[in-house]
C-alpha cells in the first residue's frame, strides 16, 4: 500500500530497530481526542451509528493509538488515531449500552517521533487478521445487521462482505487453522464450497493437526457431476440461448471457478437440436449420421472406422493428395472456430462446420483407397462445435493360403532350452495408473524408441541381426512366405492409435520419400536397394527395423518383461532420449488423471497451487506448456536403465576405476512422474448470502 505522505529514502542504509508496541486496556471515560488528530473538531459523520452497531455486535477489532494526556485540560489518554471508533463507543455510552468503565484496547505511544507517525500514517498499526474479520462478520450477521450496513461500516465493497460472510459459516477449526497459518485464505474459500459440514470439519481438523490441506479432495468432490461453461456442448450453445431455454447458472461467489450449468438436460437438448440440423445436410447426401452428446453409439460390426492414415499405406500420388486434403480440413476447422466466436451469426457458423466435415470426409475417403463413407458419428467438441468420425464397410479379407504357418516341420527336434542372461529393465509405474493409461504410455514410449533407433543405423543393425538370430537359430520354426526370405515383420500400427509427427511420424515420412524414389527409378526393389550408397542402405535398415518395434502393453498386469529388457539394451545402444524430439502434448496428457498431472508439475519443479483448481482440459494445457518450456518428459517414457555391457569385455575393464567399479558410478534416473448464488442464466449475478 502506498503511504499517504512520501517519505524520502536515506542516502545510506541504516539498521532498522523494531520496537514492541505498548498495548494496554484503558477506561472509555479516560479517552479523549488529541488536537493533533487529523480529524479533530470535525462533527460525527452519518455512518457513526452504523459503526456503533457493528462494534456492539463484533466488539473492537482495531486498537486506538493514544498518547498520555498533558495537563488538566486533557484526558489521561488522547487518541491520535481512532476518533470515529471513540465516537461510536460514546454513542453506545449515551444509549446506556456500556458505561464509562468500558475497556478500550489501545496502543500507547510516548516517543514524539512515533506520535507524529501515528498521526500522519493513520491505520498503520498491525492489521487485524482476516480470520478475526470473518468471525466478526459472522457475529454481525447473527445480530441482524445486513450486508450493506456492514459494508458501509467497515469500508468494504458489498461483494467482499458477501464473500467473507460465506467464510463465516466455516467450522471454528477452519478459522483457527487460517489464523495460525496452517490454511491459506484460498484454501478456506475452497473449503467453503463444500456442502457437507462434516467433511469441512474433517479437512479443517486435519490441517490443524499438521497434516496439510488436501486440496485435491475438495476439487474432486466439486468436479463430480458438475457441468460448467467450459463443457464441450457449449461450443454450439451460447449462454444466452441456454438462458432463453430456461437454463440456470450457479455463479462462483469468489469468482475463481467457472460457472456451473444447473440444467445439463437443457444444454444437451439445445446441442442436439443444432447438431441434427448440421447432420441433416449429410443425411440428404445418403450418409447415415448418428448424433450423440454422450458415449458413441453401437455400430454394426461390418463397419470400419477411418482415421489418420499412416505413411506407406498409399501410393505416393494418393498419399500426397491425402495430405493436401488434411491441410484443407485443418484450415476449415480453424475457420469454423472463428465463425463460432461470432454469436450473432449462427447460420454462418453452421455453414463453416458443414464445410469442415466435407473436407474430413474427402480426406478419409482418400485415405481408405477411395471407399465411400456410409456412416458418420457426431459428438460435441469445444473449439469446432462438433467432432466427427467416419465409417466405411470393411474391405473383404484375403484368404491366407499359407497352411501350416507357424508349425514346426515334421521330425525337427525342439530347440534346446537356453537361459539368456537377464538384463535389468525399468519397472513400470502402475500405482494410480489404469489399463487405458498404461496402453497410452507404452505406446508413446514405443514411438519414442522407434525415433531413436531410426536415427542410429548401427544400433538398428544390431537389433536386426539379433532378431534374425532369434527367429532362425533359437526358434527354428517360422511361418512360410511367398518371398525369398522367410523373415516376418509387422509395422507398428495399433488400432485406435495416433501417429506422433515428431516421433514415428518422421520415420514414416522418410519411408514415404524412399518409396517415391524407388518408384521413380523403374527398378526392382532388390536392384534399387543394391545400387544405394552404404549410408542410404544403413539409414533404410534403421528405419525399417525401428518401425517393427512394438512394446505396447494392454494392461498393467500384462507386463512384457523380456521385451522390456530388450528395449533397455536398445535404448542404451542408441542413447534414446524422447525429449530430443518431443515433449508431452495434450492428447497424451489427457489420458492421465488430475493427480498425476499435478505430480508431473511437481516433478519438473513448476508446482503451483493454482494448478489444483484448474479444470482437466486447462490443467492438460498447462502441463504441456511447462513440459515444452523445460524440455521434460516423464520417466515412464524412458527405457533407460543400468545395463551391464556384454558386447566387449575389454571396454568394460577399461572403464573400471581403481576400486573395480565402473567409471562414474551408477546413475539413477529421476522418478517420473455453500459459497454459491443461483440465478437465471441470463443474469448470472450474486444473490444474498444467508448468515
VMD Tcl script that draws the C-alpha trace (Angstrom):
set ca {
  {0.00 0.00 0.00}
  {1.35 3.48 -0.87}
  {1.90 5.82 2.10}
  {-0.33 8.96 2.10}
  {2.77 11.17 2.56}
  {6.01 10.34 0.68}
  {8.90 9.53 2.97}
  {12.34 10.29 1.49}
  {14.80 7.40 1.49}
  {18.07 7.96 3.35}
  {21.28 8.14 1.34}
  {22.79 5.24 3.22}
  {21.08 2.20 4.63}
  {20.79 2.19 8.42}
  {19.77 -0.67 10.70}
  {16.06 -0.79 11.42}
  {15.20 -1.25 15.09}
  {11.81 -2.86 15.65}
  {10.27 -1.80 18.97}
  {7.48 -3.69 20.66}
  {4.33 -1.59 20.93}
  {2.88 -0.80 24.34}
  {-0.59 -2.33 24.20}
  {-2.97 -1.66 27.11}
  {-6.60 -1.66 28.09}
  {-7.93 1.65 29.45}
  {-11.30 3.07 30.54}
  {-13.54 4.64 27.93}
  {-14.02 7.62 30.23}
  {-10.27 8.27 30.19}
  {-10.00 8.57 26.39}
  {-10.21 11.87 24.53}
  {-9.28 13.06 21.03}
  {-5.87 14.71 20.64}
  {-5.73 18.12 18.97}
  {-3.11 16.81 16.54}
  {-5.57 14.16 15.28}
  {-6.17 14.87 11.59}
  {-9.98 14.94 12.12}
  {-10.03 16.79 15.44}
  {-13.04 19.06 15.74}
  {-14.95 17.53 12.82}
  {-18.59 16.65 13.57}
  {-19.62 12.97 13.64}
  {-20.43 11.67 10.17}
  {-23.69 9.89 9.31}
  {-22.11 6.39 9.49}
  {-21.12 6.64 13.17}
  {-24.40 4.94 14.27}
  {-23.69 2.09 11.85}
  {-20.14 1.78 13.17}
  {-21.53 1.74 16.72}
  {-23.91 -1.09 15.81}
  {-21.09 -3.17 14.34}
  {-18.86 -2.58 17.37}
  {-21.73 -3.59 19.65}
  {-22.09 -6.85 17.67}
  {-18.46 -7.70 16.94}
  {-16.51 -5.79 19.54}
  {-13.48 -3.57 18.96}
  {-11.30 -5.08 16.22}
  {-8.68 -2.32 15.79}
  {-6.87 -0.77 18.78}
  {-6.77 3.03 19.09}
  {-3.36 4.74 19.07}
  {-3.09 7.17 22.04}
  {-0.56 9.33 23.84}
  {-0.59 10.30 27.51}
  {-2.64 13.40 28.32}
  {-0.89 16.71 29.00}
  {-2.13 18.71 31.95}
  {-5.57 19.07 33.42}
  {-7.29 20.09 30.17}
  {-6.74 16.68 28.54}
  {-7.98 13.23 29.36}
  {-5.42 10.69 30.62}
  {-5.23 9.17 27.12}
  {-5.64 11.20 23.93}
  {-6.42 9.45 20.65}
  {-4.00 10.15 17.80}
  {-5.80 7.61 15.61}
  {-9.30 6.19 16.19}
  {-11.56 9.22 16.55}
  {-14.52 7.53 14.78}
  {-14.21 4.41 16.91}
  {-14.23 6.57 20.06}
  {-17.30 8.46 18.80}
  {-19.08 5.15 18.18}
  {-18.26 3.97 21.68}
  {-19.51 7.28 23.14}
  {-22.75 6.79 21.21}
  {-23.17 3.38 22.86}
  {-22.41 5.08 26.19}
  {-25.15 7.66 25.65}
  {-27.58 4.86 24.78}
  {-26.84 3.19 28.11}
  {-25.45 0.03 26.50}
  {-21.98 0.49 28.02}
  {-20.55 2.66 30.83}
  {-17.53 4.85 31.44}
  {-15.54 1.81 32.64}
  {-15.94 0.02 29.30}
  {-12.49 -1.40 28.34}
  {-10.86 0.15 25.29}
  {-7.93 -1.54 23.54}
  {-5.15 0.98 22.81}
  {-1.51 1.32 21.72}
  {0.33 3.89 23.87}
  {2.98 5.99 22.13}
  {5.27 8.16 24.29}
  {8.03 8.95 21.79}
  {7.29 12.24 19.93}
  {8.51 10.84 16.60}
  {6.25 7.82 16.86}
  {3.34 10.04 17.91}
  {3.86 12.10 14.74}
  {3.99 8.94 12.66}
  {0.76 7.73 14.23}
  {-0.94 10.98 13.23}
  {0.37 11.08 9.67}
  {0.31 7.36 8.86}
  {-3.18 6.61 10.03}
  {-4.15 2.95 10.36}
  {-0.55 1.71 10.08}
  {-0.84 -0.47 13.17}
  {-0.55 -4.24 12.87}
  {-3.59 -5.19 10.76}
  {-6.37 -7.34 12.06}
  {-6.09 -10.92 10.80}
  {-8.65 -11.82 8.18}
  {-9.82 -14.72 10.34}
  {-10.84 -12.20 13.05}
  {-12.69 -10.14 10.45}
  {-14.54 -13.26 9.23}
  {-15.55 -14.19 12.78}
  {-16.66 -10.62 13.49}
  {-18.81 -10.51 10.37}
  {-20.42 -13.75 11.44}
  {-21.35 -12.16 14.75}
  {-22.70 -9.09 12.97}
  {-24.91 -11.22 10.74}
  {-26.29 -13.04 13.79}
  {-27.17 -9.68 15.33}
  {-29.39 -8.99 12.28}
  {-27.10 -6.46 10.60}
  {-27.41 -6.53 6.82}
  {-24.57 -6.94 4.34}
  {-24.98 -3.33 3.18}
  {-24.76 -1.92 6.70}
  {-21.64 -3.95 7.48}
  {-20.03 -2.90 4.20}
  {-20.55 0.80 4.94}
  {-19.31 0.45 8.50}
  {-16.10 -1.39 7.59}
  {-15.45 0.45 4.34}
  {-15.62 -2.72 2.22}
  {-17.43 -3.34 -1.04}
  {-20.61 -5.36 -0.58}
  {-19.27 -8.23 -2.69}
  {-16.31 -8.56 -0.31}
  {-18.64 -8.70 2.67}
  {-20.68 -11.41 0.93}
  {-17.54 -13.44 0.40}
  {-16.38 -13.01 3.99}
  {-19.90 -13.83 5.18}
  {-19.73 -17.11 3.27}
  {-16.47 -17.90 5.05}
  {-18.01 -17.06 8.44}
  {-20.04 -20.26 8.18}
  {-16.91 -22.41 8.26}
  {-16.24 -24.60 11.33}
  {-14.25 -22.92 14.09}
  {-11.33 -25.28 13.41}
  {-11.04 -23.84 9.92}
  {-10.79 -20.26 11.19}
  {-8.22 -21.30 13.79}
  {-6.18 -23.06 11.09}
  {-6.46 -19.95 8.91}
  {-5.23 -17.66 11.67}
  {-2.38 -19.99 12.62}
  {-1.14 -20.18 9.04}
  {-1.96 -23.84 8.52}
  {-4.55 -22.98 5.92}
  {-4.45 -20.24 3.31}
  {-7.34 -17.93 2.53}
  {-7.66 -19.57 -0.88}
  {-7.96 -22.98 0.77}
  {-10.58 -21.59 3.13}
  {-12.59 -20.40 0.14}
  {-12.25 -23.84 -1.40}
  {-13.47 -25.43 1.84}
  {-16.48 -23.10 1.98}
  {-17.70 -24.51 -1.33}
  {-18.20 -27.98 0.16}
  {-21.86 -28.54 1.05}
  {-21.13 -31.20 3.70}
  {-20.22 -29.57 7.02}
  {-18.89 -32.84 8.45}
  {-16.45 -33.05 5.56}
  {-15.49 -29.41 6.16}
  {-14.71 -30.17 9.81}
  {-12.69 -33.28 8.89}
  {-10.45 -31.38 6.46}
  {-10.07 -28.39 8.81}
  {-9.05 -30.60 11.74}
  {-6.54 -32.42 9.55}
  {-4.97 -29.07 8.67}
  {-4.93 -28.09 12.35}
  {-3.16 -31.34 13.23}
  {-0.38 -30.53 10.78}
  {-1.39 -32.99 8.05}
  {-1.83 -30.25 5.45}
  {-4.91 -29.27 3.49}
  {-5.95 -31.81 0.86}
  {-6.98 -29.51 -1.96}
  {-7.46 -32.43 -4.35}
  {-10.21 -33.95 -2.20}
  {-12.26 -30.77 -2.41}
  {-11.60 -30.25 -6.11}
  {-12.57 -33.83 -6.99}
  {-15.66 -33.53 -4.82}
  {-16.69 -30.32 -6.59}
  {-15.90 -31.74 -10.03}
  {-18.23 -34.71 -9.57}
  {-21.24 -34.42 -11.88}
  {-20.64 -30.70 -12.48}
  {-21.26 -29.18 -15.89}
  {-19.52 -25.83 -16.33}
  {-19.42 -23.20 -19.02}
  {-16.29 -24.95 -20.35}
  {-18.33 -28.01 -21.33}
  {-17.82 -29.14 -24.94}
  {-21.53 -28.76 -25.65}
  {-21.11 -25.02 -25.13}
  {-19.24 -24.96 -28.43}
  {-22.63 -24.87 -30.19}
  {-24.77 -23.45 -27.36}
  {-24.01 -19.97 -26.05}
  {-25.17 -18.82 -22.61}
  {-27.85 -16.51 -23.99}
  {-29.51 -19.40 -25.84}
  {-29.19 -21.59 -22.75}
  {-30.79 -18.89 -20.57}
  {-33.61 -18.30 -23.05}
  {-34.46 -22.01 -22.81}
  {-34.79 -21.74 -19.02}
  {-31.31 -22.92 -18.10}
  {-29.95 -21.80 -14.74}
  {-26.39 -20.87 -13.79}
  {-24.64 -21.21 -10.44}
  {-22.01 -18.48 -10.20}
  {-18.95 -18.90 -8.02}
  {-19.19 -16.30 -5.28}
  {-15.41 -15.93 -5.12}
  {-15.02 -15.53 -8.88}
  {-12.35 -18.26 -9.10}
  {-14.17 -21.19 -10.73}
  {-16.20 -21.44 -13.89}
  {-19.96 -21.02 -13.54}
  {-21.94 -24.24 -13.24}
  {-24.83 -25.03 -15.57}
  {-27.57 -26.49 -13.37}
  {-29.71 -27.82 -16.22}
  {-27.45 -30.07 -18.32}
  {-30.50 -31.66 -19.96}
  {-31.42 -28.27 -21.41}
  {-27.86 -27.90 -22.67}
  {-27.97 -31.35 -24.25}
  {-31.29 -30.72 -25.97}
  {-30.05 -27.45 -27.43}
  {-26.83 -29.02 -28.67}
  {-28.66 -31.99 -30.21}
  {-31.12 -29.69 -31.96}
  {-28.40 -27.66 -33.63}
  {-26.19 -30.68 -34.36}
  {-29.08 -32.54 -36.01}
  {-29.60 -29.54 -38.28}
  {-25.98 -29.91 -39.42}
  {-26.37 -33.69 -39.72}
  {-29.41 -33.27 -41.97}
  {-27.13 -31.90 -44.71}
  {-25.18 -35.16 -44.82}
  {-28.21 -37.38 -44.40}
  {-29.56 -35.76 -47.57}
  {-26.34 -36.91 -49.26}
  {-27.02 -40.52 -48.26}
  {-24.77 -40.76 -45.19}
  {-26.21 -42.27 -42.02}
  {-25.40 -39.82 -39.20}
  {-25.53 -40.75 -35.50}
  {-25.62 -37.64 -33.28}
  {-24.64 -38.23 -29.65}
  {-23.82 -35.92 -26.76}
  {-22.74 -38.91 -24.66}
  {-20.94 -42.15 -25.46}
  {-20.64 -43.27 -29.05}
  {-23.49 -45.49 -30.24}
  {-23.05 -49.18 -31.01}
  {-22.49 -49.64 -34.72}
  {-22.62 -52.78 -36.89}
  {-19.52 -54.96 -36.84}
  {-19.14 -54.73 -40.62}
  {-18.15 -51.05 -40.42}
  {-14.55 -49.87 -40.28}
  {-13.62 -46.61 -38.55}
  {-11.50 -44.23 -40.59}
  {-8.83 -42.01 -39.16}
  {-5.31 -40.82 -39.67}
  {-3.53 -42.73 -42.43}
  {-0.07 -43.99 -41.58}
  {2.73 -43.38 -44.05}
  {3.34 -46.12 -46.58}
  {-0.19 -47.45 -46.84}
  {-0.99 -45.49 -50.02}
  {0.77 -44.92 -53.34}
  {2.81 -41.73 -53.47}
  {0.27 -39.75 -55.52}
  {-2.65 -40.72 -53.30}
  {-0.62 -40.03 -50.17}
  {0.20 -36.54 -51.43}
  {-3.47 -35.93 -52.20}
  {-4.47 -37.22 -48.77}
  {-2.05 -34.89 -47.00}
  {-3.27 -31.93 -49.05}
  {-6.85 -32.75 -48.07}
  {-5.83 -32.98 -44.42}
  {-4.39 -29.49 -44.69}
  {-7.68 -28.27 -46.18}
  {-9.52 -29.90 -43.30}
  {-7.25 -28.14 -40.77}
  {-7.86 -24.76 -42.44}
  {-11.63 -25.25 -42.47}
  {-11.59 -26.35 -38.82}
  {-9.89 -23.08 -37.92}
  {-12.48 -21.19 -39.98}
  {-15.24 -22.96 -38.04}
  {-13.67 -21.89 -34.73}
  {-13.60 -18.28 -35.83}
  {-17.18 -18.42 -37.10}
  {-18.42 -19.86 -33.80}
  {-16.82 -16.95 -31.95}
  {-19.38 -14.63 -33.60}
  {-22.54 -15.46 -31.65}
  {-24.68 -13.16 -33.79}
  {-24.34 -15.32 -36.94}
  {-25.08 -18.97 -36.07}
  {-26.07 -19.68 -39.69}
  {-22.59 -18.70 -40.91}
  {-21.01 -20.91 -38.25}
  {-23.14 -23.89 -39.28}
  {-22.08 -23.49 -42.91}
  {-18.44 -23.37 -41.82}
  {-18.91 -26.58 -39.83}
  {-20.52 -28.28 -42.85}
  {-17.54 -27.28 -45.00}
  {-15.18 -28.65 -42.36}
  {-16.97 -32.00 -42.26}
  {-16.98 -32.23 -46.07}
  {-13.20 -31.78 -46.00}
  {-12.90 -34.50 -43.37}
  {-14.98 -36.93 -45.44}
  {-12.92 -36.23 -48.57}
  {-9.65 -36.89 -46.71}
  {-10.94 -40.07 -45.06}
  {-12.23 -41.47 -48.34}
  {-8.86 -40.88 -49.99}
  {-7.10 -42.44 -47.02}
  {-9.07 -45.68 -47.32}
  {-8.38 -46.11 -51.01}
  {-11.47 -44.39 -52.35}
  {-14.10 -46.41 -50.47}
  {-17.20 -44.35 -49.75}
  {-18.10 -43.07 -46.29}
  {-21.52 -44.51 -45.45}
  {-21.82 -43.73 -41.73}
  {-20.75 -40.89 -39.52}
  {-20.84 -40.28 -35.76}
  {-21.02 -36.71 -34.48}
  {-20.38 -35.59 -30.89}
  {-19.53 -32.30 -29.11}
  {-16.18 -30.54 -29.46}
  {-15.06 -27.37 -27.67}
  {-13.42 -25.45 -30.50}
  {-15.25 -26.56 -33.63}
  {-18.64 -27.31 -32.07}
  {-18.69 -30.89 -33.34}
  {-16.24 -33.71 -33.89}
  {-16.93 -36.48 -36.39}
  {-15.70 -39.98 -37.08}
  {-16.34 -41.54 -40.47}
  {-17.05 -45.23 -41.16}
  {-16.99 -47.33 -44.29}
  {-17.86 -51.00 -44.91}
  {-14.94 -53.27 -44.13}
  {-12.86 -54.43 -47.07}
  {-13.14 -58.19 -47.83}
  {-10.41 -60.21 -46.20}
  {-7.94 -62.07 -48.42}
  {-7.79 -65.77 -47.64}
  {-4.46 -66.97 -46.30}
  {-3.19 -69.92 -48.33}
  {-0.15 -70.33 -46.11}
  {-1.25 -73.54 -44.45}
  {0.93 -74.78 -41.68}
  {2.37 -71.35 -41.00}
  {4.00 -71.28 -37.65}
  {4.10 -75.06 -37.41}
  {7.44 -76.78 -36.93}
  {8.50 -79.16 -39.74}
  {7.94 -82.85 -39.04}
  {10.90 -84.54 -37.41}
  {12.52 -81.30 -36.35}
  {13.81 -81.57 -32.81}
  {12.62 -78.90 -30.40}
  {15.17 -76.20 -29.71}
  {17.34 -76.86 -26.72}
  {16.37 -74.83 -23.68}
  {18.57 -71.78 -23.25}
  {18.60 -69.39 -20.37}
  {19.64 -65.98 -21.64}
  {21.39 -63.57 -19.27}
  {18.93 -61.32 -17.50}
  {19.02 -57.61 -18.22}
  {17.83 -55.09 -15.69}
  {14.77 -53.39 -17.14}
  {12.73 -50.48 -15.76}
  {9.75 -51.50 -13.72}
  {6.54 -49.89 -14.99}
  {4.75 -47.34 -12.84}
  {1.36 -48.90 -12.17}
  {0.30 -47.13 -8.98}
  {-2.60 -44.84 -9.81}
  {-2.44 -45.97 -13.45}
  {-5.33 -47.79 -15.08}
  {-5.13 -50.09 -18.10}
  {-6.10 -47.40 -20.60}
  {-3.38 -45.03 -19.38}
  {-0.83 -47.87 -19.36}
  {-1.64 -48.54 -23.03}
  {-1.11 -44.85 -23.87}
  {2.19 -44.67 -22.03}
  {3.70 -47.83 -23.51}
  {2.51 -46.83 -26.97}
  {4.16 -43.39 -26.79}
  {7.29 -44.95 -25.30}
  {7.40 -47.33 -28.28}
  {7.14 -44.45 -30.70}
  {9.93 -42.63 -28.91}
  {12.27 -45.64 -29.18}
  {11.31 -46.00 -32.86}
  {12.62 -42.49 -33.49}
  {15.81 -43.07 -31.51}
  {16.58 -46.39 -33.24}
  {15.83 -44.96 -36.68}
  {18.48 -42.30 -36.07}
  {21.14 -44.87 -35.16}
  {21.77 -47.35 -38.01}
  {24.46 -49.17 -36.03}
  {22.05 -49.96 -33.20}
  {19.36 -50.89 -35.72}
  {21.73 -53.30 -37.45}
  {22.47 -54.95 -34.12}
  {18.72 -55.23 -33.41}
  {18.01 -56.72 -36.84}
  {20.77 -59.31 -36.63}
  {19.67 -60.24 -33.13}
  {16.11 -60.67 -34.39}
  {17.27 -62.82 -37.30}
  {19.33 -64.95 -34.96}
  {16.39 -65.35 -32.59}
  {13.93 -66.28 -35.36}
  {16.20 -68.50 -37.43}
  {18.56 -70.09 -34.87}
  {16.96 -70.02 -31.46}
  {13.37 -70.52 -32.62}
  {13.67 -72.86 -35.58}
  {10.01 -72.62 -36.56}
  {8.81 -69.68 -38.63}
  {5.82 -69.02 -40.87}
  {6.37 -69.57 -44.59}
  {6.08 -66.72 -47.04}
  {5.94 -66.26 -50.78}
  {9.04 -64.07 -50.60}
  {12.54 -65.48 -50.80}
  {13.29 -64.51 -47.23}
  {11.12 -66.01 -44.55}
  {11.57 -63.14 -42.12}
  {8.23 -61.92 -40.78}
  {7.90 -58.24 -39.93}
  {4.96 -56.07 -38.88}
  {4.87 -52.28 -38.84}
  {3.82 -50.79 -35.52}
  {0.24 -49.70 -36.14}
  {-2.04 -50.29 -33.12}
  {-5.77 -49.97 -33.62}
  {-7.03 -46.58 -32.48}
  {-3.52 -45.18 -32.08}
  {-2.25 -41.90 -33.44}
  {0.91 -41.05 -35.30}
  {3.07 -38.60 -33.38}
  {4.63 -36.48 -36.10}
  {7.85 -35.69 -34.22}
  {8.44 -39.36 -33.31}
  {7.31 -42.25 -35.54}
  {5.66 -39.80 -37.96}
  {9.11 -38.56 -39.00}
  {10.24 -42.15 -39.67}
  {7.15 -42.88 -41.77}
  {7.71 -39.74 -43.84}
  {11.28 -40.84 -44.55}
  {9.98 -44.17 -45.86}
  {7.42 -42.35 -48.00}
  {10.23 -40.40 -49.64}
  {12.25 -43.57 -50.24}
  {9.24 -45.32 -51.75}
  {8.73 -42.41 -54.14}
  {12.39 -42.58 -55.15}
  {12.14 -46.31 -55.83}
  {9.01 -45.88 -57.94}
  {10.72 -43.15 -59.95}
  {13.74 -45.39 -60.61}
  {11.79 -48.03 -62.53}
  {13.96 -50.75 -60.99}
  {13.07 -53.75 -58.93}
  {13.30 -53.41 -55.19}
  {16.43 -55.56 -54.95}
  {18.21 -53.73 -57.78}
  {17.31 -50.34 -56.37}
  {18.50 -51.18 -52.86}
  {21.69 -52.77 -54.24}
  {22.59 -49.50 -56.01}
  {22.12 -47.40 -52.88}
  {25.12 -45.90 -51.12}
  {26.14 -47.66 -47.95}
  {24.87 -44.76 -45.84}
  {21.44 -44.84 -47.51}
  {21.24 -48.60 -47.03}
  {22.04 -48.29 -43.35}
  {19.52 -45.49 -42.93}
  {16.79 -47.53 -44.64}
  {17.68 -50.54 -42.50}
  {17.42 -48.43 -39.35}
  {14.02 -47.04 -40.35}
  {12.54 -50.44 -41.22}
  {13.92 -52.04 -38.08}
  {12.68 -49.21 -35.89}
  {9.11 -49.44 -37.22}
  {9.00 -53.13 -36.32}
  {9.26 -52.26 -32.64}
  {6.16 -52.97 -30.53}
  {6.41 -52.53 -26.77}
  {2.76 -51.73 -26.19}
  {1.20 -53.34 -23.11}
  {-2.56 -53.66 -22.90}
  {-2.89 -53.97 -19.12}
  {-0.89 -53.20 -16.01}
  {-1.00 -56.90 -15.14}
  {0.41 -57.98 -18.52}
  {3.98 -56.70 -18.31}
  {6.23 -57.95 -21.12}
  {9.43 -58.19 -19.10}
  {11.54 -59.88 -21.76}
  {10.55 -57.25 -24.31}
  {11.30 -54.53 -21.76}
  {14.75 -55.99 -21.17}
  {15.50 -55.88 -24.90}
  {14.20 -52.31 -25.09}
  {16.50 -51.34 -22.23}
  {19.55 -52.60 -24.10}
  {18.47 -50.92 -27.34}
  {17.81 -47.63 -25.57}
  {21.31 -47.73 -24.11}
  {22.85 -48.53 -27.51}
  {21.20 -45.59 -29.29}
  {21.20 -43.29 -26.23}
  {17.45 -42.84 -26.53}
  {16.01 -39.63 -25.11}
  {12.45 -38.74 -26.08}
  {12.96 -35.06 -25.23}
  {15.33 -34.67 -28.19}
  {12.29 -34.80 -30.44}
  {9.13 -34.37 -28.39}
  {7.65 -33.33 -25.06}
  {4.23 -34.45 -23.72}
  {1.35 -32.95 -25.70}
  {-2.34 -32.55 -24.89}
  {-3.58 -35.86 -26.41}
  {-1.01 -37.79 -24.37}
  {-1.66 -35.88 -21.14}
  {-5.45 -36.11 -21.49}
  {-5.28 -39.82 -20.58}
  {-3.75 -39.01 -17.17}
  {-5.86 -38.29 -14.05}
  {-5.52 -34.86 -12.48}
  {-3.47 -36.18 -9.54}
  {-0.77 -37.49 -11.88}
  {-0.79 -34.26 -13.88}
  {-0.18 -32.26 -10.69}
  {2.61 -34.71 -9.78}
  {4.20 -34.01 -13.16}
  {4.30 -30.29 -12.38}
  {5.94 -31.00 -9.04}
  {8.48 -33.34 -10.65}
  {9.55 -30.74 -13.20}
  {9.77 -28.05 -10.50}
  {6.83 -25.93 -11.60}
  {4.30 -26.75 -8.88}
  {1.65 -24.08 -8.38}
  {-1.35 -24.11 -6.02}
  {-3.46 -22.71 -8.84}
  {-2.98 -25.93 -10.82}
  {-5.20 -27.90 -8.42}
  {-8.14 -25.59 -9.09}
  {-7.97 -25.89 -12.88}
  {-10.36 -27.99 -14.90}
  {-8.87 -31.09 -16.53}
  {-8.53 -29.55 -20.00}
  {-6.94 -26.38 -18.59}
  {-4.53 -28.43 -16.47}
  {-3.53 -30.53 -19.50}
  {-2.65 -27.39 -21.47}
  {-0.67 -26.02 -18.52}
  {1.37 -29.22 -18.09}
  {2.07 -29.39 -21.85}
  {3.29 -25.79 -21.82}
  {5.55 -26.33 -18.81}
  {6.98 -29.57 -20.24}
  {7.81 -27.86 -23.53}
  {9.45 -24.93 -21.75}
  {11.63 -27.28 -19.69}
  {12.22 -29.93 -22.40}
  {10.85 -32.52 -19.98}
  {9.12 -35.88 -20.33}
  {8.06 -38.35 -17.61}
  {10.43 -41.18 -16.78}
  {7.67 -43.65 -17.72}
  {8.50 -42.92 -21.39}
  {12.15 -43.86 -20.99}
  {13.55 -47.34 -21.42}
  {16.90 -46.35 -19.98}
  {18.26 -48.32 -17.04}
  {21.62 -49.54 -15.81}
  {22.77 -52.07 -18.38}
  {25.77 -54.36 -18.00}
  {27.73 -54.08 -21.25}
  {28.28 -57.61 -22.54}
  {29.38 -56.56 -26.03}
  {33.06 -56.06 -25.31}
  {34.72 -57.27 -22.13}
  {37.84 -55.18 -22.80}
  {35.77 -51.99 -22.88}
  {34.23 -52.87 -19.55}
  {37.63 -53.45 -17.99}
  {38.99 -50.20 -19.41}
  {36.07 -48.26 -17.95}
  {36.61 -49.52 -14.40}
  {38.05 -47.35 -11.65}
  {40.78 -48.41 -9.32}
  {38.24 -49.86 -6.90}
  {36.77 -52.08 -9.58}
  {33.58 -50.08 -10.07}
  {32.54 -48.62 -13.43}
  {33.78 -45.10 -14.04}
  {31.31 -42.51 -12.92}
  {29.39 -44.97 -10.78}
  {25.74 -45.77 -11.24}
  {23.28 -43.06 -12.25}
  {19.66 -43.27 -11.25}
  {17.00 -41.81 -13.47}
  {14.67 -39.23 -11.93}
  {11.30 -40.53 -10.93}
  {8.54 -39.53 -13.29}
  {6.03 -38.94 -12.64}
  {-22.18 -23.44 0.09}
  {-20.44 -20.45 -1.42}
  {-22.65 -20.10 -4.45}
  {-25.57 -17.98 -5.55}
  {-28.11 -19.40 -8.02}
  {-29.57 -17.10 -10.64}
  {-31.19 -17.37 -14.06}
  {-28.53 -17.97 -16.68}
  {-29.14 -14.67 -18.40}
  {-28.24 -12.70 -15.25}
  {-25.63 -14.86 -13.54}
  {-25.43 -12.39 -10.65}
  {-24.73 -12.99 -7.00}
  {-27.68 -13.37 -4.71}
  {-27.83 -12.74 -0.97}
  {-25.80 -15.00 1.27}
  {-27.50 -16.35 4.37}
  {-25.87 -15.89 7.74}
}
mol new
graphics top color blue
foreach p $ca { graphics top sphere $p radius 0.5 }
foreach p [lrange $ca 0 end-1] q [lrange $ca 1 end] { graphics top cylinder $p $q radius 0.2 }
display resetview
